[in-house]
Every structure is written in C-alpha cells, then in structure tokens.
Amino acid sequence: MPLIILVVDSMGRYKYTDQELIENLKDTARKLGRTPKKREIRSPGSWVYIERFGSWNKALKTAGLAPLKEIGLSKEHLKKVILDFYKKHSRTPSVSDFYKNPYLPDPRHISENSVCVGTIL
C-alpha cells in the first residue's frame, strides 16, 4: 500500500501541489466537456488557483485548457463574435447572453472597446 503524505499549512489547510491542481482542472474539464468556470471548481476553490498561478486564465493555460474569456480583445474579434451569434440565433445577443455563455466575451469588453452592436448588423 503506497504511503500518502498530506502537507498542511499553519492554518491546518491541505497544501496542493501544482500537479494536483492541474489534474483537478483537467478532470473537471473532462467531466464538463469544456473548460470549467471559476464557480465550478470546488475543493480547493478557484482562489487557490489564482493565488498559485497568478490568475484564473494562467491556471487554465498551465493545465492546457483554453481560457473562456480573454482580456484585451480586438474590435474585429468582438464584431465577429456578435455577428456569429446573430447568424446562429437570428437576434442580437443580450447582456444576459454574454454573462451566461462562457464562449462569449465579457460584456464589459463591448463597452471598453466602444463596439455598438447595432452598427455591426
């Protein structure tokens, strides 16, 4: 029987290795069939990944997973995403669509980049 050593910090919390965290992300992604959102990660919580890797997206990239939303998207990319959504659903995306769909950019990117949905269509 293999010996399992648990390392705890001064607060009595289990200390995860980078490899354990990466495997947890990969396992969760396999179960979901996609990259997990921060709120879908439990034990340890997503804050552990952010603290260890510097950001959620860096943790995902370290695990070989595609981040759901990137910061600093170009206007051209945002326009393409909105146009693709329109072609698929025959309507413009709502703010709620942007928040609910992990593959749409954060709606704050739309206003930061001054993209007007009406002028795209």
Residue, then its C-alpha position, 0 to 999 in steps of 0.5 A: m500500500p503506497l504511503i500518502i503524505l498530506v502537507v498542511d499549512s499553519m492554518g491546518r489547510y491541505k497544501y496542493t501541489d501544482q500537479e494536483l491542481i492541474e489534474n483537478l482542472k483537467d478532470t473537471a474539464r473532462k467531466l464538463g466537456r469544456t473548460p470549467k468556470k471559476r464557480e465550478i471548481r470546488s475543493p480547493g476553490s478557484w482562489v487557490y488557483i489564482e493565488r498559485f498561478g497568478s490568475w484564473n486564465k494562467a491556471l487554465k493555460t498551465a493545465g492546457l485548457a483554453p481560457l473562456k474569456e480573454i482580456g484585451l480583445s480586438k474590435e474585429h474579434l468582438k464584431k465577429v463574435i456578435l455577428d456569429f451569434y446573430k447568424k446562429h440565433s437570428r437576434t442580437p445577443s443580450v447582456s444576459d447572453f454574454y454573462k451566461n455563455p462562457y464562449l462569449p466575451d465579457p460584456r464589459h469588453i463591448s463597452e471598453n472597446s466602444v463596439c455598438v452592436g447595432t452598427i455591426l448588423 
